[in-house]
Amino acid sequence: MYFESLKKELLGHPDFENKYVAVLRRQMVGAGPDELALFKKVTARYGDVPFYIGRIERKLRVKRIHSPRVIRRS
């Protein structure tokens, strides 16, 4: 994935470390500290196209998403 190689390149760079970057067609098209603001900026500029937003950080964040429980009645 292109983001992983970009992340390695940007780690340690004070302008990008601990910030979000947006990638579109193997090119970085934006960066900033707020994920939602970056999403809105890239969408406004490029329209409704698929792109990737990832955070440039050394530590991997793990997000836990609980699945819904299914209650079965007998």
Sine and cosine of phi, psi and omega as CSV:
sin_phi,cos_phi,sin_psi,cos_psi,sin_omega,cos_omega
0.00,0.00,0.70,-0.71,-0.06,-1.00
-0.87,0.49,-0.59,0.80,-0.04,-1.00
-0.85,0.53,-0.64,0.77,-0.03,-1.00
-0.89,0.46,-0.66,0.75,0.03,-1.00
-0.94,0.34,-0.59,0.81,0.06,-1.00
-0.91,0.41,-0.65,0.76,0.01,-1.00
-0.87,0.50,-0.71,0.71,0.02,-1.00
-0.87,0.49,-0.61,0.80,0.00,-1.00
-0.94,0.35,-0.60,0.80,-0.09,-1.00
-1.00,0.00,-0.27,0.96,0.03,-1.00
-0.86,0.51,0.73,-0.68,-0.02,-1.00
1.00,-0.01,-0.21,0.98,0.04,-1.00
-1.00,0.10,0.88,-0.47,-0.12,-0.99
-0.87,0.49,-0.41,0.91,0.01,-1.00
-0.97,0.24,-0.32,0.95,-0.10,-0.99
-0.84,-0.54,-0.40,0.92,-0.05,-1.00
-0.89,0.46,0.71,-0.70,-0.05,-1.00
0.91,0.41,0.43,0.90,0.08,-1.00
-0.83,-0.56,0.23,-0.97,0.04,-1.00
-1.00,-0.08,0.59,-0.81,0.11,-0.99
-0.82,-0.58,0.54,-0.84,0.03,-1.00
-0.95,-0.32,0.71,-0.70,-0.02,-1.00
-0.85,-0.53,0.77,-0.63,0.04,-1.00
-0.71,-0.71,0.84,-0.54,0.00,-1.00
0.78,0.62,0.78,0.63,0.03,-1.00
0.85,0.53,0.56,0.83,0.04,-1.00
-0.61,-0.79,0.71,-0.71,0.06,-1.00
-0.96,0.27,0.84,-0.55,-0.07,-1.00
-0.91,-0.40,-0.01,1.00,0.04,-1.00
-0.02,-1.00,0.31,-0.95,0.03,-1.00
-0.42,-0.91,0.45,-0.89,0.04,-1.00
0.08,-1.00,0.19,-0.98,-0.06,-1.00
-0.98,0.18,-0.29,0.96,-0.08,-1.00
-0.91,-0.42,0.87,-0.49,-0.07,-1.00
-0.89,0.45,-0.71,0.71,-0.03,-1.00
-0.92,0.39,-0.67,0.74,0.03,-1.00
-0.89,0.46,-0.63,0.77,0.03,-1.00
-0.91,0.42,-0.67,0.74,0.05,-1.00
-0.84,0.54,-0.73,0.68,-0.02,-1.00
-0.90,0.43,-0.64,0.77,-0.01,-1.00
-0.90,0.43,-0.72,0.69,-0.03,-1.00
-0.93,0.36,-0.66,0.76,0.03,-1.00
-0.89,0.45,-0.65,0.76,0.02,-1.00
-0.90,0.43,-0.59,0.81,-0.06,-1.00
-0.99,0.14,-0.66,0.75,-0.12,-0.99
-0.95,-0.32,-0.12,0.99,0.00,-1.00
1.00,0.09,-0.26,-0.97,-0.07,-1.00
-1.00,0.07,0.96,0.26,0.03,-1.00
-0.85,-0.53,0.47,-0.88,0.02,-1.00
-0.95,0.31,0.73,-0.69,0.08,-1.00
-0.52,-0.85,0.20,-0.98,-0.07,-1.00
-0.89,-0.45,0.68,-0.74,0.12,-0.99
-0.87,-0.50,0.80,-0.60,0.03,-1.00
-0.67,-0.74,0.34,-0.94,-0.03,-1.00
-0.99,-0.17,0.70,-0.72,0.03,-1.00
-1.00,-0.02,0.98,-0.18,-0.01,-1.00
-0.50,-0.87,0.43,-0.90,-0.01,-1.00
-0.97,0.24,-0.62,0.78,-0.06,-1.00
-1.00,0.01,0.72,-0.70,0.02,-1.00
-0.98,0.18,0.80,-0.60,0.05,-1.00
-1.00,-0.02,0.68,-0.73,0.04,-1.00
-0.91,-0.42,0.84,-0.54,0.04,-1.00
-0.98,-0.22,0.77,-0.64,0.03,-1.00
-0.98,-0.18,0.79,-0.61,0.04,-1.00
-0.85,-0.52,0.89,-0.45,-0.01,-1.00
-0.98,0.19,0.69,-0.72,0.03,-1.00
-1.00,0.10,0.47,-0.88,0.01,-1.00
-0.93,0.37,0.50,-0.87,0.05,-1.00
-1.00,-0.03,0.63,-0.78,0.04,-1.00
-0.97,-0.24,0.85,-0.53,0.03,-1.00
-0.98,-0.17,0.86,-0.52,-0.01,-1.00
-0.96,-0.26,0.76,-0.65,0.03,-1.00
-0.98,-0.21,0.69,-0.72,-0.01,-1.00
-0.99,-0.11,0.00,0.00,0.00,0.00
